[in-house]
Amino acid sequence: MAVKNKESIFSVDAVKRQKEQEQMEKKLSKTNTEEVSGRKVPMNITLPVEYKEKLQAYAKEKHLSASILIQMWIDEHCV
């Protein structure tokens, strides 16, 4: 007769999932400069209402977000 494995399918899956979780946590905890430099961060600016409206209207016209337009402006003007 074949001997059945005494481990349940649930405990095997739980161990597998725990290993996956540990790998994900290792990836997230790395503070490698390449990883940090590519991430996006929020930025608050103050503009007159007219400028905000102009920016939003232009962004809508170009089918872009305002933040993408600001990034493009920085790329063009902050060399």
N, C-alpha and C positions, 0 to 999 in steps of 0.2 A: 504494500500500500504506500502511496505517496504521502509524505508528511506535509501538512499544511503549514504555511508560514503563520506564525502567531501574531505578527504585526498586522494591525488593521489597515485597510486602505486609507482611512482618515488620518492615521498617525503618519503614514508615509507621505501623504500630501501635505500635512502640516509641516513636516521637516523640510520638504522641498520648498514650500512657500516661505519658510523662515530664512532659508538660504538666499532666495530671491530678494527678500526684504533687506537682508544684510548687504547684498551687493548694491541695491539701490541707494541705501544709506551711505555707503562708501563713496559712490559717485557724487552724491549731493554734498558730502562733507569736504570734498577736495576744494582747496583754495588756490588752485593753479591759476596763475595770472592770465593764461589764455581763456580759461572758463569765465573768470570774473570780468575781463574786459569786453566780452561779447554780450553781457547781459544788459537789459534795459532797466533804467531807473526813472522814476517819476521826477518831473521838474515843474516848479510853479513859477509863472511869470505874471507880471501885471501889465496890462495894456488898456488903452482907452477903448471904450465900447466900439467905436467906429473901426478901430484896427482889428479887433476880434471879429467883427462882422465881415470885414473885408477878407480876412484870412479864411474864415469859414466858407464864404461865398466862392472864393477862388479855389479852395480845396474841393468843394462840391463840383464846381465846373470842370476841374481836371480829374475828377473821380479818384482823389487821393485823400488821405487824412491830413489834418493840420500838422500833426507831429512829423509826418513824412516830408511835408513841405519845409518845415523848420530844419529837418536833417539835411535836406537838399541845399538849403540856403547856407548852412554851416559848412557843408562840403565845398561849396562854390566860393565862399568869402573868408573862411578861416583857415587859410593854408599855412 
